[in-house]
């Protein structure tokens, strides 16, 4: 099991080295993981100071949810 983790870590780091910055979705496709799995690996690699996470954005679903909340709060 440990070999799989190390191999996956190394595959992610090598992919980023070779191709440069990319979205977690693109990275997941290149290394053959789900976006959720890639996110978990990126969090571990970030803690180890092997990668940087520089941009985080809301999903369109979360933006819509927040907009509905704001509209509801402003309506008397």
N, C-alpha and C positions, 0 to 999 in steps of 0.2 A: 504493500500500500504506500509506503514512504516513497518508493521509486516513482510511482505515478504522480504524487504531489510534486516531487522535485522536477520530474520531466515536464509537467504542466507549467510550473513556475518558469522553467527555462524556456519553454516554447513561447510563453507570453512575452517574456523579456526579449527573446531573440526576434520575435515578430515586430515588436515596437522598435528595436534597434534597426532592423532592416527596412521597415516601411515608414517609420516615423509615427507621430501622434495620430490617433484615430479614435473613433467612438467605441464604447464598449460593444455596441452591436456589430460593428465591423470587425473588431478584434475577436469576438465570439465566433463569427463566421469563419475567420481565418484559422483559428486554433481548434475548431470543432467542439465548442462548448455552448451551453445555453447562455443567454445574457445574464441570468441570475448567477450561474456558476462563475462566469467571468468576473462579475462584480465582487463575488466573495474572494476570488483569487486576487483581484486588484486591491481589495481592502487589506489582505494579508501582506501583499508586496509593498503596499504603502507603509504599513506599520514597520516593515523591515527596511524602509527607506530605499527601496529598489526602483520604485516608480513614483510619479507625482500625479495627483488628480487635480487638474487646474480649473475645470469648468463643470458646474453642476446646474441642471435646469429642471424646471417642473415639467411633468407630463401635461399634454393637452387636457387630459381628463381632470387633473388636479387644478389646472387653471380655470376650467369651466366650473368646477365645484366651488372654488373660491369666489369667482365672479357671481355665481348665484347667491352665495352667502352675503356678499357685499350689497347686491341689489335688494335682497330681503331685509337687510339691516337698515337700508336707507328708505325703505317704503314704510310710511306711517301706518 
